[in-house]
Amino acid sequence: MLRLPQGKRDEKAKYTGEVRKMIACVQMKLRAEDYRSEESFRDRIREICARAREESGDEQLLIVFPEHIGTFCLLCNAPDRVWAQKTFAKATTTLLLRHAPQVLQHMLVYRVSPVRALFLTLSKELERVYLGTFIQAAKEYEAWIAAGSATLRWGQTKRIFNTAPLITPTGHVLYRQHKVNLVAMEDKNGLDLEAAPLNYVSAVQSPFGNLGIAICLDAFHKEVRERLGSLGSDILLQPSANHGPWNEWQQEDWLRSSFEAVAKNLEFRLAVNPMLVGRLWDLEFEGQSSIIDHQGYVARATTHTEEEILFKRGPVS
């Protein structure tokens, strides 16, 4: 388990005792206008964090965002001709052509696909916009933030993971969890991401309990949940983005993840499952976010297409 260094343990000590805590689970709606510039993305995240802070008052706050909200920061500050395209594939192709020399260089040096090369080319800018936004929000609203996830480069390598960062109220990126089990949108024919090894999965101390992050499909896999449990996780965070209709089959199948882990098997004390909804070009996401304990749903979104913020208030640790 990842433990807080001494300075961070002192920060944690401020929130022990009888201090009340709140968890905010964000069902964020995807909108093109929020990614036209880094300013629009930052304004959007600040607005959501401000709503969560207003609801929580002076309580210690953990805000959990959905999967892939940072991936689309790839498009921030892109020219109008990118946004004029009719599909996400055509938009990324237009962006790729704009950076053709650098993309080609990465393709030749690292022997990777054009899509992977595009992410490598824009990795520093994507990370600057994405992490910079959440670091600023964490400090401004004095909140712990599980910042959903984004397609981030691992160091200076050719590896691109679906990565979920955890940020403290001081703006420290305490941990980055990489996704182990990829879906079709993320594989070689999609975003061309790399699946992380199981031993990259860890747990993190926080004032709310020991957090274990299982990105979307990872929470369906017993070996990921068992590893998190063996490392002492008692709160499961499942940032998700369901790229498909929220039909009866999907709702039933989704019970095999956080709900099964917590309400049925009692593997963790609590689960928080924020889901991305909305549409960007032809990419559409649907789902119902939830907070789950041993009794079942503590809170559940009332829609599968609109933005909502769910809250759990109380001494959660």
Buried (B, 14 or more C-beta within 10 A) or exposed (E): BBEBEEEBEEBBEEBEEEEBBBBBBBBBBBBBEBBBBBEBBBEBBBEBBEBBBEBBEEBBBBBBBBBBBBBBBBBBBBEEEBBEBEEBBBBBBBBBEBBEEBBBBBBEEBEBBBBBBBBBBBBEBBBEBBBBBBBBBBBBBBBBBBBBBBBBBBEEEBBBBBBBBBBBBEBBBBBBBBBBBBBEBBEEEBBBBBBBEBEBBBBBBBBBBBBBBBBBBBBBBEEBBEBBBEBBBBBBBBBBBBBBEBEEEBEEEBEBBBBBBBBEEEBBBBBBBBBBBBBBBEBBBBBBBBBBBEEEEBBBBEBBBEBBBBBBBEEBB
